[in-house]
Structures are given as C-alpha cells and as structure tokens.
Amino acid sequence: MFTMTRRSFLGGLAAFAVLPTLRECAVPDAQGISAYPFTLGVGSGDPLPDGVVLWTRLAPDPIGGGGLPNEPISVLWEVATDPDFDEVINRTGALARPDRGYAIHKDLRGLEPDRWYWYRFSVGDWVSPVGRTRTAPAVDCVPGQLRFGLATCQNYRHGYYTAHANLANEDLDLVFHVGDYIYESSGQGPVRPTPGVATTLEDYRARYALYRSDPDLQAAHAAFPWVVTWDDHEVEDNYAADLDKHGNDPATFLPRRAAAYRAWWENQATRLPPPTGPDLPIHRRLRWGRLADLWVLDTRQYRSNQPCGDGGAPLCDDNFDPELTMLGDAQEAWLTDGLLSSEARWNVLAQQVVFGDMQIGTAVNHDQWDGYPLARQRLLDLFASEDVANPVVLSGDLHAAFAADLHQQVQDPTTPVVATELLTPSISSNFNPDAAPLWENLMMQRPYVHHANGTNRGYVTCRLTPDALDARWRYVETVTEPTSAVFTGFELHRVAGPAAPAGGGAAC
C-alpha cells in the first residue's frame, strides 16, 4: 500500500499550482469563468467506513460576490489511492449550482474502510488543490487508535491562523470543529479587518469566503476530514433557538437564521441535506469502529432562552425550571438512547459551550451549561450509568482552555468522576489578557481542574486507544504574526474505565 509522510503531503499542497491540467478529462463547461475558481480550497468530512463527503466551492472573485455567471457550472472530481493520481478509482462530473453558492458536496461511497485517499476537482483547465481524506474503520472491529484534533473560535480580525498552519502538520485522522467558525460582527482587529455585520445570505456567503480564503485554514481542511458543528457566531452572538440576543420577535430573527444556516451548509463538508428554511438538524452520530462513538451535538438551535440574561450574573429561580433545556427534548432523548445502547469503548461528545463548573463567586455565565443546571445534571447522571462507557466532552466557545474531571455533582469532588472535559483554546479569538492570570488561578484552585490557560491560542490533539486517552494542549507563540512555532503546554492521560462494549469486537 502506498504511504506518504505528512511533510511530503503538505509540500504537495504548496505546489498544487503546478499540477498538470486535465484537458483529456475535464468537462468543457467553464464558460463565463475568467479566473481561477478554486480560491476557497477543498475539504472533506463526516467519514464513514465506506465513504466521505468531498467539498469545494467555486469563487473566482471570493470577496467581490463570487464572480460567476448565474448558471450551473460543470465540475469534475477525482479520487485516487495515491497523491500523484496514478491510481484514480473514480472520476465523475457534478454541477455547482447558483442556488447552492456554487458549492459541491459529493457524498462518495464504495470506498475501503480505514484507509487514506486523495481527491481534487477541476473546471476546464483549472485544477483545485489536492485534498487528503480517509474512511473510518469497519463498524464491527476495534481499531488500535483514533487521533483527532479539536478547534474552535477563529475570529478573522483577532489574529492570523498560525494555529491552523500547525494543526495541518499534526498526525491525525480527523478534526472536530465545535463552533464559531466565522464571526458575524465587523470591525478592525489587531491584524486584519472584517467589513460589515452579516445579516443576509449574501453577507454570510461573503464572510465564509473571507475566512475560507485564508491559506492556513485551507491547509488544515485539505489535510484531514473534518467533523463540524456550529455555535452562536455563525448566526449572532448568544442567540437561543428562535430568539436573537435581545429576545426580539422570532419573525424578525428567523429569516436571518435561515440565511446563516444556509451559508454554513454551503461551506462545510457535511452529509446533511440543504436547509430550505430556518431549521437544520445537525446533531449526528459517527463511529470509529467499536473504539469510539462520536456524538455531534447542537446546543443552539433547540435551547431554552437564557433564563436570567446571557451574561455573568448569579443564578435565579428560573435557572432551576425542570423544563429548561440546552439540547431540546428530541435531541436529548436521541443522545440518551444512543449512549445507553452504545457498544463503543469511548463516547466522544463534540459540543459547543463549557460543560463543567465555571462559577466565579456567585456569578455564572448563563450562556454556558452553568446556566442550565438541571439539564446538565441529567447528562451527568446519564454519564454515571454503567451502560455508558468512558464519556469525553469536547468544548469550545470560551477562548480559553482547561482540562477537567466531571463529577456527578459538578461542584462536589467527593462524588464519582463520570466524564472528562477537554476545553480547547481558540484558534485566534482573544481572551482578556488582563483577566487571564486571575481566571487561571481561580480555575487551578479547584481539585477537578488539571490545566487552565487563558493566555495562549491554539488547539488540542488527542489519541484514543482501547485502554487510554492522551490529550495535548498545543499553543502557538503568536497570532499577531503570519507564522508561529507551536509548543505543548499540557498533557493529560486518562485510563479507560471498567465499562466495556457489550459486543466485544475483533481487532481491525
């Protein structure tokens, strides 16, 4: 089997512009395109044992509206078992449609489990960068490992994507992104501006084009398949279900949410159908053999409105309303039933906001799980079940990082540890530098917190085996310069608990 190092693969990405053209196989339907159309790169996502979703979006003029005629464009895609495309296993055409932002979502099937593939697109004589992707292991076997990255919060104007440049060099199988892929707000940041506030479909498409045009983000997308969910800034800061930040009439907010969800779908490599209105169920389950079930959650679309405001304040009586929900009844029931029936050694929950105890004095952030204490307790009690094996909660949103044990009673370290929470730092979004030392000190005074960092930007990498979880917090030295070194700021080792998959399963 062909093997390739990460270094040689990434070197190939840098040299994609000199790839040979595909005149002998390109579909001759590039009329009206006057410039290179693959300015937003390529990506893949949601891997299955027999398939993966391939993505690109045509945009010769990405910041100026796209620069394409208002008609479908024929695009050729190719998949190979080697990066030089000597062994092409599929070569087929697809249509990039104006009503879908000229995005391509190819749900490719018929692949072999647990192996790497390479892919590219072409229009006429223009050829995209080469992407690398992989399939999941077979569902009935236990692979030796799963290596994944965890990222969040990449405010374009706050810093360069030096974290993504380094993430692309990691030895991973996939990347989770748990929200705030874009920011809807505008302004001049420390390194680059973001024009206008996004409120319409055209605005959100332009915002994704701005972010996706970054070469470091493109490199990270091209290196591995991604599994993505959203948080608030993909629509509006701290929105809750059908209410905007200020709790205005849903009739005025839902058209904006519909536009934002549509643009999110157009710009992510997901297997989800395109939304036709303001709703888009994105919670889903992926499997890495019987090693891990991967639960992708949505803590925005179905949550109750923050009961006591969405800022920092003491808890009020409404926080303890048993009807208060973060996931919504249907999603919570789906997760409960799924976890109780899971046969995986690990259960990884990719979700958006901090799950564990972040209370400082009497104040909590009501936009986080602290503001929904009974909903959180239901999940903690679920994690405590002997039928739920080794839950790991992945979180973002805060622009800071920590590693924490989750006790069944979240503030009581005398109760059993029922899960582990990995909070990833932001890719570039800032955390108040004056507040960071105090916050770190307060967090580290808690016996269930093992690491806290509000100072550095970066990401987390993890390795799961049947026996253990090993996580590393990877921090870049700067986001105010275009390039940066990366270092490991903390490592966490957790041994798998006694719960075991019901069906066993042979090694892959």
C-alpha positions in Angstrom: 0.0 0.0 0.0 1.2 3.5 -0.8 2.4 5.5 2.2 3.1 9.2 2.4 4.5 11.4 5.1 2.7 14.5 6.3 5.6 16.6 5.3 5.6 15.4 1.7 1.8 15.7 1.5 1.9 19.3 2.7 4.7 20.1 0.3 2.4 18.8 -2.4 -0.3 21.2 -1.3 2.0 24.1 -1.6 2.9 23.0 -5.1 -0.7 22.4 -6.3 -0.5 25.3 -8.8 2.0 23.3 -11.0 -0.2 20.2 -11.2 -0.8 19.1 -14.8 -4.1 20.2 -16.3 -6.8 17.7 -17.1 -7.6 18.6 -20.7 -8.1 15.0 -21.5 -10.9 14.5 -18.9 -12.2 17.9 -17.9 -15.8 18.8 -18.7 -15.7 21.7 -21.2 -18.3 23.8 -19.5 -16.3 26.7 -18.0 -17.9 29.5 -20.0 -18.2 32.7 -18.1 -15.3 31.9 -15.7 -12.4 34.3 -16.3 -10.2 33.5 -13.3 -9.1 30.6 -11.1 -12.3 29.3 -9.4 -10.8 27.2 -6.5 -9.8 30.1 -4.3 -11.5 28.7 -1.3 -9.7 25.4 -1.4 -11.1 21.9 -0.8 -12.2 19.9 2.2 -13.8 16.6 3.3 -15.8 15.5 6.2 -18.1 13.1 8.1 -16.1 9.9 7.3 -17.9 6.5 7.2 -16.3 3.1 6.7 -17.3 3.2 3.0 -17.3 6.9 2.3 -16.7 10.5 3.0 -18.1 13.9 1.8 -15.9 15.9 -0.6 -16.3 19.6 -0.8 -15.3 22.7 -2.8 -17.0 26.0 -3.7 -16.3 27.9 -6.9 -15.4 31.6 -6.4 -13.1 33.3 -8.9 -13.8 36.6 -7.0 -14.4 35.3 -3.5 -14.7 38.7 -1.7 -16.4 40.5 -4.5 -19.5 38.4 -4.8 -18.1 35.2 -6.4 -17.5 36.3 -10.0 -19.6 33.6 -11.6 -22.4 33.6 -14.2 -25.9 32.9 -12.8 -26.0 29.4 -14.2 -24.8 25.9 -13.2 -21.1 25.1 -13.7 -19.9 21.6 -14.5 -17.2 20.4 -12.2 -15.1 17.2 -12.5 -14.0 15.4 -9.3 -11.4 12.7 -9.0 -10.4 10.3 -6.2 -7.2 8.3 -6.1 -5.4 5.9 -3.8 -2.1 8.0 -4.2 -1.3 11.7 -4.1 0.0 11.6 -7.7 -3.3 10.3 -9.0 -1.6 7.3 -10.7 -4.4 5.1 -9.3 -7.6 7.0 -9.9 -10.6 5.0 -8.7 -13.4 7.4 -9.5 -13.7 10.3 -12.0 -17.2 11.9 -12.3 -18.9 15.2 -13.0 -21.1 17.3 -10.8 -22.9 20.6 -11.0 -22.1 23.7 -9.0 -25.4 25.5 -8.7 -26.0 29.2 -8.1 -28.7 28.4 -5.5 -26.2 26.5 -3.5 -23.5 29.1 -3.6 -21.7 27.1 -6.3 -20.7 24.6 -3.6 -20.1 20.9 -4.3 -21.0 18.3 -1.7 -20.1 14.8 -3.1 -21.2 12.0 -0.8 -18.7 9.5 -2.1 -19.4 5.8 -1.3 -17.9 2.5 -2.2 -14.5 3.1 -0.6 -12.5 0.7 1.6 -12.6 1.1 5.3 -9.8 2.6 7.4 -7.6 4.0 4.6 -6.4 7.3 3.1 -7.5 8.7 -0.2 -6.6 11.8 -2.3 -9.0 14.0 -4.3 -9.2 17.0 -6.5 -11.6 19.0 -8.6 -11.3 20.7 -12.0 -13.2 23.1 -14.2 -12.0 23.3 -17.8 -8.2 23.6 -17.4 -8.3 24.8 -13.9 -7.4 22.3 -11.2 -8.0 22.6 -7.5 -5.6 21.9 -4.7 -5.2 18.2 -3.7 -7.0 17.2 -0.6 -6.3 14.1 1.6 -9.1 12.2 3.4 -9.8 8.9 4.9 -12.5 6.5 5.8 -13.5 5.2 9.2 -12.7 1.6 10.3 -15.3 -1.1 9.8 -18.1 -0.9 12.4 -17.6 -4.4 13.8 -13.9 -4.1 14.7 -11.9 -2.4 17.4 -9.1 -0.2 15.8 -5.9 0.4 17.7 -6.4 4.1 17.8 -8.2 7.3 16.9 -6.2 10.5 16.6 -8.2 13.7 16.4 -7.8 17.5 16.7 -10.1 19.9 18.4 -10.6 23.5 17.3 -12.9 26.4 17.9 -13.3 30.2 17.7 -11.3 31.6 14.8 -12.1 35.3 14.7 -10.5 36.5 11.4 -9.8 40.0 12.7 -8.3 39.0 16.0 -5.3 37.1 14.6 -3.6 35.1 11.9 -4.4 31.4 11.6 -1.0 30.2 12.8 -2.8 27.5 14.8 -4.3 26.1 11.6 -0.9 26.1 9.9 0.5 24.0 12.7 -2.7 21.8 13.0 -2.2 20.8 9.4 1.2 19.3 10.3 -0.2 17.1 13.1 -0.5 13.3 12.8 -4.3 13.0 12.9 -7.2 11.0 11.5 -9.8 13.8 11.7 -10.5 17.2 13.2 -13.5 18.3 15.2 -14.5 22.0 15.0 -17.0 22.9 17.7 -18.2 26.3 16.6 -17.6 29.9 15.9 -16.1 29.1 12.5 -17.0 32.6 11.4 -17.9 35.8 13.4 -20.9 37.8 12.1 -19.7 41.0 13.6 -17.5 43.7 12.0 -14.5 45.9 12.9 -10.8 46.4 12.7 -8.9 43.9 14.7 -5.2 43.7 15.7 -4.1 42.2 12.4 -6.9 42.5 9.8 -10.4 43.9 9.3 -13.8 42.3 8.9 -16.2 44.6 6.9 -19.9 44.9 7.8 -22.2 42.9 10.0 -23.5 39.7 8.3 -27.3 39.5 8.3 -28.3 38.3 4.8 -27.4 35.2 2.7 -25.1 37.3 0.6 -23.4 38.7 3.7 -22.8 35.2 5.2 -21.6 33.8 1.9 -19.1 36.7 1.7 -18.0 36.1 5.3 -17.3 32.4 4.7 -15.4 33.4 1.5 -13.2 35.7 3.5 -12.4 33.1 6.1 -12.1 30.2 3.7 -9.6 32.3 1.5 -7.0 32.0 4.3 -4.3 29.6 3.2 -3.6 28.2 6.6 -7.3 27.3 7.1 -7.3 25.7 3.7 -4.2 23.6 4.5 -5.9 22.2 7.7 -9.0 21.4 5.7 -7.1 19.7 3.0 -5.0 17.6 5.4 -7.8 15.6 7.1 -11.6 15.1 7.1 -13.4 17.4 9.5 -16.5 16.9 11.6 -18.1 20.3 12.3 -20.9 21.8 14.3 -21.8 25.4 15.0 -22.1 27.7 17.9 -23.6 31.2 18.1 -21.4 33.5 15.9 -22.3 31.5 12.8 -25.6 33.4 13.2 -25.5 36.0 16.0 -23.8 36.2 19.4 -25.6 34.4 22.2 -28.8 33.7 20.2 -31.1 31.0 21.6 -33.3 28.9 19.3 -35.6 31.3 17.6 -34.7 34.4 19.6 -31.9 36.8 18.9 -29.5 38.2 21.5 -32.2 40.7 22.6 -35.1 38.3 22.7 -36.9 40.1 19.8 -39.9 38.6 17.9 -38.8 35.4 16.2 -40.5 36.6 13.0 -37.7 39.2 12.6 -34.9 36.8 13.5 -35.7 33.5 11.8 -35.1 34.8 8.2 -31.6 35.8 9.4 -31.1 32.3 10.9 -32.3 30.7 7.7 -29.7 32.7 5.7 -26.9 31.8 8.2 -27.7 28.1 8.3 -27.8 28.0 4.5 -24.4 29.6 4.2 -23.0 27.3 6.9 -24.2 24.3 5.0 -22.8 25.6 1.7 -19.4 26.0 3.2 -19.0 22.8 5.2 -18.3 19.2 4.1 -21.3 17.6 5.8 -23.6 14.9 4.7 -26.6 16.9 5.8 -29.3 17.9 3.3 -29.5 21.6 2.3 -31.8 23.6 4.6 -34.9 25.0 3.0 -35.8 27.4 5.8 -34.7 28.4 9.3 -34.2 24.8 10.6 -31.4 22.4 10.0 -30.9 19.4 12.3 -27.2 18.9 12.5 -26.8 16.5 15.5 -25.5 13.2 14.3 -23.5 10.1 15.2 -20.4 8.8 13.6 -18.5 5.7 14.6 -14.8 4.8 14.7 -15.3 1.0 14.7 -16.1 -0.1 18.2 -13.4 2.1 19.6 -15.4 5.3 19.8 -18.9 6.6 19.0 -18.7 10.3 18.0 -21.7 12.3 19.0 -22.0 15.7 17.3 -24.4 18.0 19.3 -26.2 21.3 18.8 -26.6 23.5 21.8 -28.0 26.5 19.9 -31.0 25.6 17.7 -33.2 24.0 20.4 -32.1 25.5 23.7 -34.4 27.4 26.0 -33.7 31.1 26.2 -31.1 32.0 28.8 -33.4 32.5 31.8 -31.6 35.2 33.6 -29.9 37.0 30.8 -27.0 35.8 28.8 -24.1 37.5 30.7 -22.4 36.8 34.0 -24.8 37.0 37.0 -26.0 34.9 40.0 -28.4 32.1 39.4 -32.1 32.9 39.7 -35.1 30.8 40.3 -35.7 30.3 36.6 -32.4 28.5 36.2 -33.9 25.6 38.1 -37.0 25.2 35.9 -37.1 21.5 35.0 -38.3 22.3 31.5 -35.2 24.3 30.8 -33.2 22.6 28.1 -29.9 23.0 26.3 -30.4 20.3 23.7 -34.2 20.3 23.2 -36.3 17.2 24.1 -35.8 15.3 20.9 -32.0 15.7 20.7 -31.6 14.9 24.4 -33.7 11.7 24.0 -31.7 10.7 20.9 -28.5 11.2 22.8 -29.8 9.3 25.9 -31.0 6.3 23.9 -27.8 6.3 21.8 -25.4 6.4 24.8 -27.3 3.7 26.7 -27.1 1.4 23.7 -23.6 2.3 22.5 -21.2 -0.7 22.2 -18.1 1.6 21.8 -15.2 1.7 24.3 -15.3 5.5 24.3 -18.1 8.0 23.8 -16.9 11.4 22.5 -19.3 14.3 22.6 -18.4 17.2 20.4 -20.4 20.2 21.6 -20.0 23.9 21.9 -20.0 25.6 25.3 -18.3 24.9 28.6 -19.9 21.9 30.3 -18.3 21.9 33.7 -18.2 24.3 36.7 -17.2 27.8 35.7 -18.9 29.7 38.5 -16.8 32.5 40.0 -18.1 33.8 43.3 -21.9 33.8 42.9 -21.8 34.6 39.1 -22.2 32.2 36.3 -22.2 32.6 32.5 -25.8 31.9 31.7 -25.0 31.1 28.1 -22.9 28.0 29.2 -24.1 24.8 30.8 -23.8 26.6 34.2 -27.0 28.4 33.3 -28.9 25.2 32.7 -28.0 23.2 35.8 -30.9 20.6 35.7 -30.3 19.9 32.0 -26.6 19.4 32.8 -27.4 17.2 35.8 -29.5 14.9 33.6 -26.4 14.3 31.4 -24.1 13.8 34.4 -26.5 11.2 35.8 -26.5 9.6 32.3 -22.7 9.5 32.2 -22.8 7.8 35.6 -24.7 4.8 34.2 -22.7 1.6 33.9 -24.1 1.3 30.4 -22.3 4.4 29.2 -18.6 3.8 28.6 -16.0 6.5 29.1 -17.6 9.8 28.1 -15.4 12.5 26.9 -16.9 16.0 26.4 -15.2 18.3 23.9 -15.9 22.0 24.3 -15.1 25.4 22.9 -16.5 28.9 23.0 -14.6 30.4 25.9 -11.3 31.5 24.1 -9.5 29.8 27.0 -8.5 26.2 27.7 -8.8 23.7 30.5 -8.7 20.0 31.3 -11.2 18.9 34.0 -12.8 15.9 35.6 -16.6 16.0 35.6 -18.0 14.7 38.9 -21.6 13.5 39.1 -22.3 16.6 41.3 -20.3 19.1 39.3 -19.0 21.1 42.2 -18.6 18.2 44.6 -15.2 16.4 44.2 -16.3 13.7 46.7 -18.8 12.4 44.2 -17.7 10.0 41.4 -15.9 11.2 38.3 -18.2 10.3 35.4 -16.5 12.0 32.4 -13.6 14.1 31.2 -13.9 17.5 29.7 -11.4 18.9 27.2 -11.8 22.6 26.6 -9.8 23.7 23.6 -8.3 27.2 23.3 -9.4 29.5 20.5 -7.6 29.4 17.1 -7.4 33.2 17.2 -10.3 34.8 19.2 -9.0 36.8 22.1 -9.4 36.4 25.8 -9.0 39.4 28.0 -5.2 39.4 28.7 -5.6 41.3 31.9 -8.2 38.8 33.2 -6.3 35.7 32.1 -3.9 35.3 35.1 -6.7 35.7 37.6 -9.0 33.3 35.8 -6.2 30.7 35.5 -5.5 31.0 39.2 -9.2 30.6 40.2 -9.6 27.6 38.0 -6.5 25.8 39.2 -7.7 26.1 42.8 -10.4 23.6 42.0 -9.4 20.0 42.6 -11.1 18.7 39.5 -9.3 21.2 37.1 -5.9 20.0 35.9 -5.0 22.7 33.5 -6.2 26.3 32.7 -4.8 28.7 30.2 -6.4 32.0 29.1 -3.2 33.4 27.7 -2.4 31.4 24.6 -4.2 30.5 21.4 -4.1 27.0 19.8 -5.9 23.7 19.7 -6.0 20.2 21.3 -4.8 16.9 19.8 -6.0 13.5 21.2 -5.2 9.9 20.9 -7.7 7.3 21.9 -6.8 3.6 22.3 -8.9 0.9 23.8 -7.1 1.5 27.1 -6.4 5.2 27.4 -7.0 8.8 26.3 -3.9 11.0 25.8 -4.6 14.7 25.1 -2.2 17.5 24.4 -2.9 21.2 24.5 -0.9 22.8 21.6 -0.3 26.5 21.8 1.1 28.9 19.2 3.6 31.6 20.3 1.7 34.3 18.5 -1.3 35.1 16.3 -0.2 38.7 15.5 2.5 37.5 13.0 1.7 35.4 9.9 3.8 32.4 11.2 4.5 30.9 14.6 6.0 28.0 16.3 3.8 25.7 18.4 4.5 24.0 21.7 2.8 21.6 24.0 1.5 23.4 27.2 -0.1 20.4 28.9 -0.6 16.7 28.5 -3.5 14.7 30.1 -3.6 10.9 30.4 -6.7 9.1 31.3 -7.1 5.3 31.6 -10.3 3.8 30.3 -12.8 2.9 33.0 -14.3 -0.6 33.6 -17.2 -0.2 31.3 -16.7 -2.3 28.2 -18.5 -2.6 24.9 -21.3 -5.2 25.0 -20.3 -6.9 21.8 -16.6 -7.0 22.1 -15.3 -6.9 18.5 -12.1 -8.2 16.9 -9.1 -6.0 16.2 -9.2 -4.2 12.9 
